[in-house]
Amino acid sequence: MKAVCVDHAKEGFPLSWADVPDAECKSGEVLVDIHATAVNRADLLQRAGNYPVPSGAPPYMGLEMAGVVADVGEDVTGWQVGDRVCALLSGGGYAEKVSVPQELLMHIPDDWSFEQAAAVPEVFYTAFVNLFMEGELQEGETVLIHGGASGVGTAGIQMAHQAGCKVIVTAGREDKVARCLALGADVAINYKERDFAEAVREVAPDGVDVVLDISGGEYLERNVSLLKRKGRLVIIALLGGANAEINLGLMLRSRLRVIGSVLRSRSLEEKVAIKTGFEARFWPLLIDGTIQTVIYTVLPIAQVADAHDILTNNQNIGKVIMRVRDSI
């Protein structure tokens, strides 16, 4: 089969669509012919050599995919060749084929494209687990979501809105601000035009219950200062650095929680629990169109470098999808 490979010996870590060993379908796994995959920031880190691949995962980038079942391993039940599926992956989405634990597969609706389905697993699961499982977001609470126009942000806005929460987001362009509002955000703040903490205090003078953060160190002090009593800060990325000081006295007095969270390296059991919880609560809303995937563009896998540049330059609103089968 073919997969996107990285040349770490050359400047810029160039990418190539190259022949690699075929994916193996082990017991309890399903082999899928990939039709579409998606770009996530973890892929950029892995390309640069800054994101170790979890033990046992395929060495190639790609944390989600949609395609057609090509083979089933021993002890697989409920899946058969020809089924249209999508799934969260530990790696291997930038390829023609991938083997997936059967418990992580979801059936794709007949009227969905593979590109639409590939836009679901990573960002919707990430938003779900961090807002509702880690952050314990409840109806009537207020949430601040940084990076509102990102894939995770666009998913999180819609789910939090449907959960009956007040949604405040940050974004860096006016078109991104407008799209966040259209998706259900109550307030959208252009963080390049004003300090987001001051703006949040104007619309939520008592603070927020949950903050979903992608910045890390740069935003830590301000994020903590915005939390209500028993508030929760969930950090899922460190785009603003890994180090910062924090007022532990404030955390003690207000009984605050700072939660670090990743998805890729979680155990299969944890991922299945996340998938099951999401499927029960929000998957039906995707099926009926109440919640929608947000796709910025679809490119052929041969243009993977261009797809990466879009995320690197923060151009996108929502997901960047790559079509695999048309490029073969």
Backbone torsions as a table, in degrees:
resi	resn	phi	psi	omega
1	MET	NA	173.8	176.3
2	LYS	-113.6	152.8	177.4
3	ALA	-152.0	161.5	175.2
4	VAL	-78.3	122.5	-180.0
5	CYS	-114.1	152.5	-177.5
6	VAL	-112.4	132.3	174.2
7	ASP	-96.1	95.3	-177.3
8	HIS	-74.9	-6.4	-179.3
9	ALA	-86.0	-11.4	-176.4
10	LYS	-112.6	151.4	-179.9
11	GLU	-61.7	135.5	179.5
12	GLY	84.7	-3.6	178.2
13	PHE	50.6	65.1	-177.4
14	PRO	-62.0	153.1	-175.5
15	LEU	-112.0	149.1	176.7
16	SER	-142.8	150.1	176.6
17	TRP	-96.5	99.9	-166.1
18	ALA	-127.6	162.2	175.8
19	ASP	-71.4	134.0	178.6
20	VAL	-139.1	166.6	177.6
21	PRO	-59.8	143.9	179.0
22	ASP	-61.6	144.5	173.2
23	ALA	-65.9	141.0	-179.6
24	GLU	-101.9	137.3	179.2
25	CYS	-96.9	103.3	-176.6
26	LYS	-88.8	172.1	177.4
27	SER	-58.0	133.5	179.9
28	GLY	82.4	2.0	-178.6
29	GLU	-116.0	161.3	179.7
30	VAL	-124.0	129.8	177.1
31	LEU	-87.1	128.6	-175.6
32	VAL	-120.3	132.1	166.8
33	ASP	-77.6	114.2	-175.2
34	ILE	-78.4	130.6	175.3
35	HIS	-105.4	-31.5	-179.9
36	ALA	-150.5	148.6	175.0
37	THR	-138.6	-177.0	-176.3
38	ALA	-142.2	159.5	-178.7
39	VAL	-98.1	134.1	174.8
40	ASN	-129.4	157.7	-177.5
41	ARG	-62.2	-27.1	175.3
42	ALA	-59.8	-31.4	177.4
43	ASP	-64.3	-39.4	178.8
44	LEU	-64.9	-40.2	177.5
45	LEU	-65.1	-43.2	179.7
46	GLN	-64.3	-41.5	177.9
47	ARG	-58.3	-37.0	-179.0
48	ALA	-83.9	0.1	179.6
49	GLY	82.3	17.3	-175.9
50	ASN	-108.8	13.9	-180.0
51	TYR	-140.9	93.8	-179.3
52	PRO	-58.4	138.2	178.8
53	VAL	-74.3	131.2	178.4
54	PRO	-57.7	148.7	-179.9
55	SER	-56.0	130.1	177.2
56	GLY	86.9	-8.7	-179.2
57	ALA	-84.2	153.9	173.8
58	PRO	-57.5	147.7	-176.4
59	PRO	-77.9	-6.4	-174.2
60	TYR	-90.9	157.1	178.3
61	MET	-68.7	168.5	175.8
62	GLY	111.4	108.9	-173.1
63	LEU	-106.7	8.8	177.6
64	GLU	-162.3	157.9	179.6
65	MET	-162.3	165.1	170.8
66	ALA	-136.7	142.1	-177.7
67	GLY	-174.9	-155.5	-175.0
68	VAL	-125.3	133.6	179.7
69	VAL	-62.4	125.7	180.0
70	ALA	-104.4	-25.0	-179.2
71	ASP	-163.8	156.3	176.8
72	VAL	-126.3	140.4	179.1
73	GLY	-83.4	178.6	176.6
74	GLU	-63.1	151.2	177.0
75	ASP	66.9	17.6	176.0
76	VAL	-92.9	131.1	177.9
77	THR	-129.6	145.0	175.1
78	GLY	88.0	-3.0	179.3
79	TRP	-128.1	144.6	-180.0
80	GLN	-143.5	160.1	179.4
81	VAL	-56.3	133.7	-179.6
82	GLY	101.2	-14.8	178.2
83	ASP	-63.2	137.8	175.0
84	ARG	-90.6	123.0	-170.0
85	VAL	-139.6	161.9	166.9
86	CYS	-136.1	161.6	-177.1
87	ALA	-164.0	152.6	166.2
88	LEU	-75.9	141.8	-179.3
89	LEU	-125.5	157.8	169.5
90	SER	-88.2	-5.5	-179.4
91	GLY	157.1	168.0	173.1
92	GLY	97.0	6.1	-178.0
93	GLY	-73.3	-24.1	179.2
94	TYR	-85.1	60.4	-175.8
95	ALA	-156.1	172.5	178.1
96	GLU	-76.7	-30.9	-177.0
97	LYS	-141.2	155.1	174.2
98	VAL	-152.6	147.2	177.0
99	SER	-102.2	130.7	-170.6
100	VAL	-127.5	134.8	171.7
101	PRO	-54.8	133.0	-173.5
102	GLN	-58.3	-28.9	-176.7
103	GLU	-68.0	-17.9	-176.2
104	LEU	-94.6	-5.4	-178.2
105	LEU	-77.6	147.2	170.8
106	MET	-129.6	139.9	175.2
107	HIS	-69.3	137.8	175.6
108	ILE	-90.1	132.2	174.9
109	PRO	-56.7	147.5	-176.1
110	ASP	-60.0	-30.8	-176.4
111	ASP	-92.6	7.5	177.1
112	TRP	-92.6	144.8	169.9
113	SER	-82.3	160.6	175.7
114	PHE	-64.3	-33.7	178.8
115	GLU	-63.9	-41.5	178.1
116	GLN	-63.2	-43.7	-178.2
117	ALA	-67.8	-34.4	-179.7
118	ALA	-68.5	-15.0	-179.6
119	ALA	-85.8	1.4	-173.3
120	VAL	-94.7	-58.8	-159.1
121	PRO	-57.7	-55.6	-172.0
122	GLU	-64.2	-50.5	-173.1
123	VAL	-76.7	-38.7	-180.0
124	PHE	-71.0	-39.1	175.9
125	TYR	-65.5	-42.3	179.9
126	THR	-61.0	-47.2	179.0
127	ALA	-63.9	-41.9	-178.1
128	PHE	-64.1	-52.0	-175.6
129	VAL	-64.6	-36.5	-174.6
130	ASN	-84.1	-31.2	175.7
131	LEU	-80.0	-46.8	-167.5
132	PHE	-102.6	-25.2	178.0
133	MET	-97.8	-55.1	178.1
134	GLU	-73.4	-49.0	-176.5
135	GLY	-82.3	-12.6	177.5
136	GLU	52.4	39.8	-179.7
137	LEU	-63.8	132.4	-175.7
138	GLN	-120.8	157.3	176.1
139	GLU	-54.7	136.2	179.4
140	GLY	88.9	-8.9	179.3
141	GLU	-86.5	168.3	179.6
142	THR	-111.1	132.7	-179.3
143	VAL	-124.3	141.3	172.9
144	LEU	-109.7	120.1	-179.5
145	ILE	-113.7	115.7	175.8
146	HIS	-82.7	149.7	-177.1
147	GLY	67.1	47.6	-172.8
148	GLY	-61.6	-25.1	-178.2
149	ALA	-91.8	-0.2	177.0
150	SER	-73.1	173.6	176.2
151	GLY	-58.7	-48.7	178.6
152	VAL	-64.6	-40.1	-179.8
153	GLY	-63.0	-46.1	-179.1
154	THR	-65.8	-33.4	175.5
155	ALA	-70.7	-45.4	-177.2
156	GLY	-64.2	-40.2	177.5
157	ILE	-55.5	-49.3	-175.2
158	GLN	-66.4	-42.1	-179.2
159	MET	-68.7	-42.6	179.1
160	ALA	-64.6	-38.9	177.2
161	HIS	-61.7	-46.5	179.9
162	GLN	-67.3	-24.2	178.2
163	ALA	-81.0	-0.2	177.4
164	GLY	82.7	30.3	-178.5
165	CYS	-106.6	155.4	170.0
166	LYS	-81.5	126.9	-172.7
167	VAL	-115.4	120.1	174.2
168	ILE	-114.2	134.9	-179.6
169	VAL	-132.9	161.3	170.0
170	THR	-115.8	148.4	176.4
171	ALA	-155.1	163.5	-170.9
172	GLY	-108.0	3.3	176.8
173	ARG	-141.3	155.2	-177.5
174	GLU	-67.4	-33.9	176.9
175	ASP	-68.1	-31.9	176.0
176	LYS	-69.8	-40.8	176.2
177	VAL	-58.2	-46.5	-178.5
178	ALA	-63.2	-40.3	-179.2
179	ARG	-67.4	-39.2	177.8
180	CYS	-59.9	-42.6	178.2
181	LEU	-64.1	-40.1	-179.5
182	ALA	-66.0	-28.5	-179.4
183	LEU	-81.2	-10.8	177.3
184	GLY	126.5	-0.9	176.2
185	ALA	-65.7	139.0	176.6
186	ASP	-79.5	-34.1	-179.6
187	VAL	-140.4	135.0	175.7
188	ALA	-129.1	127.0	-172.6
189	ILE	-113.6	127.6	173.1
190	ASN	-82.1	103.1	-173.3
191	TYR	-70.6	-12.2	177.7
192	LYS	-83.7	-15.4	-178.2
193	GLU	-100.8	-24.5	178.5
194	ARG	-156.3	162.0	179.0
195	ASP	-66.2	124.3	-174.0
196	PHE	-65.8	-33.0	-177.9
197	ALA	-65.5	-42.2	176.8
198	GLU	-62.0	-42.5	-179.0
199	ALA	-65.5	-39.0	178.8
200	VAL	-65.0	-41.0	-179.2
201	ARG	-63.3	-29.1	178.8
202	GLU	-67.9	-37.0	-175.7
203	VAL	-99.2	-14.9	178.1
204	ALA	-140.5	71.6	-174.0
205	PRO	-60.7	-23.9	177.9
206	ASP	-87.3	-3.5	179.7
207	GLY	98.4	-174.1	-178.6
208	VAL	-120.7	158.2	-178.9
209	ASP	-86.4	-36.0	-177.0
210	VAL	-138.0	139.3	170.6
211	VAL	-120.7	128.1	173.0
212	LEU	-104.8	113.6	-167.3
213	ASP	-119.6	139.3	175.5
214	ILE	-115.6	-1.0	-173.3
215	SER	-92.3	-38.9	179.5
216	GLY	81.8	-125.0	-170.5
217	GLY	-57.3	-42.3	-176.6
218	GLU	-61.4	-32.4	-176.0
219	TYR	-102.6	-4.3	-168.4
220	LEU	-56.8	-51.9	-176.3
221	GLU	-60.9	-45.3	-179.1
222	ARG	-68.0	-40.3	178.2
223	ASN	-59.7	-46.7	-179.0
224	VAL	-63.7	-38.6	-177.9
225	SER	-66.4	-20.6	-178.1
226	LEU	-88.6	-10.5	-174.5
227	LEU	-76.4	137.8	170.7
228	LYS	-70.7	174.2	172.4
229	ARG	-56.6	132.2	-177.5
230	LYS	66.1	25.3	178.1
231	GLY	-73.6	161.1	-176.8
232	ARG	-128.2	126.9	174.1
233	LEU	-107.8	119.4	-179.9
234	VAL	-111.0	118.1	-177.6
235	ILE	-104.3	121.3	-176.4
236	ILE	-116.7	-5.2	177.2
237	ALA	-157.5	166.5	-174.4
238	LEU	-129.2	47.4	-177.5
239	LEU	-65.0	-21.9	179.0
240	GLY	-104.7	20.5	177.1
241	GLY	103.7	159.6	-174.2
242	ALA	-100.8	-7.9	-173.9
243	ASN	-121.9	141.2	177.2
244	ALA	-168.6	163.0	174.3
245	GLU	-95.9	153.2	-178.8
246	ILE	-138.7	144.0	179.0
247	ASN	-84.0	98.0	-178.1
248	LEU	-69.0	-27.3	177.3
249	GLY	-62.2	-42.6	177.8
250	LEU	-63.8	-40.8	179.6
251	MET	-62.3	-40.3	179.7
252	LEU	-67.9	-48.2	-176.3
253	ARG	-62.1	-39.8	-175.1
254	SER	-97.6	2.3	178.1
255	ARG	54.4	50.0	-177.7
256	LEU	-86.3	159.8	176.5
257	ARG	-129.7	133.4	172.0
258	VAL	-112.6	121.9	-171.7
259	ILE	-120.0	123.8	172.7
260	GLY	-93.6	138.4	-172.5
261	SER	-145.2	137.1	170.8
262	VAL	-130.5	164.1	178.7
263	LEU	-116.4	-43.7	-170.1
264	ARG	-57.7	-43.6	-173.4
265	SER	-87.9	4.8	177.7
266	ARG	-67.6	158.3	179.7
267	SER	-68.9	161.5	176.8
268	LEU	-58.0	-40.5	-178.8
269	GLU	-61.2	-41.4	178.2
270	GLU	-66.0	-42.9	-179.3
271	LYS	-64.7	-38.3	177.7
272	VAL	-64.1	-39.8	178.5
273	ALA	-64.0	-39.5	177.6
274	ILE	-64.9	-47.8	179.0
275	LYS	-59.0	-44.4	-178.1
276	THR	-63.9	-43.2	179.0
277	GLY	-64.9	-42.7	178.0
278	PHE	-64.8	-44.4	-178.1
279	GLU	-59.4	-39.2	-177.5
280	ALA	-72.7	-36.7	-170.7
281	ARG	-96.2	-41.3	-170.4
282	PHE	-120.2	-21.0	178.9
283	TRP	-56.3	-42.7	178.0
284	PRO	-59.6	-30.8	179.2
285	LEU	-73.4	-28.0	172.7
286	LEU	-72.3	-40.8	-178.4
287	ILE	-62.1	-42.3	-176.7
288	ASP	-88.7	-0.1	175.0
289	GLY	89.2	0.3	177.4
290	THR	-62.3	-41.5	172.5
291	ILE	-110.7	142.4	-175.9
292	GLN	-129.7	150.0	169.7
293	THR	-70.3	146.3	178.2
294	VAL	-116.2	112.1	-176.3
295	ILE	-113.5	123.5	-179.9
296	TYR	-78.9	-46.4	179.1
297	THR	-161.5	159.6	174.1
298	VAL	-121.8	123.3	179.7
299	LEU	-121.9	153.3	172.2
300	PRO	-68.9	152.4	-177.1
301	ILE	-59.0	-25.2	178.0
302	ALA	-63.3	-21.6	178.5
303	GLN	-100.7	34.4	-178.1
304	VAL	-59.6	-36.4	179.3
305	ALA	-63.6	-39.8	176.9
306	ASP	-64.8	-38.8	178.4
307	ALA	-61.7	-41.7	178.0
308	HIS	-64.9	-39.7	-179.6
309	ASP	-61.2	-34.9	179.8
310	ILE	-60.1	-45.5	178.5
311	LEU	-70.2	-40.6	-179.9
312	THR	-58.0	-38.4	-177.8
313	ASN	-92.5	6.5	178.3
314	ASN	54.9	37.5	-179.9
315	GLN	-78.5	-28.5	-165.3
316	ASN	-80.0	149.9	163.2
317	ILE	-115.7	107.7	-175.1
318	GLY	88.2	-151.1	-167.9
319	LYS	-91.9	146.2	168.3
320	VAL	-103.3	117.2	-175.3
321	ILE	-105.8	144.9	175.2
322	MET	-120.1	127.7	178.2
323	ARG	-86.8	125.1	-174.7
324	VAL	-92.8	-49.7	-169.0
325	ARG	-68.2	-31.9	-179.2
326	ASP	-70.8	-13.3	-176.7
327	SER	-97.7	1.8	-174.8
328	ILE	-95.6	NA	NA
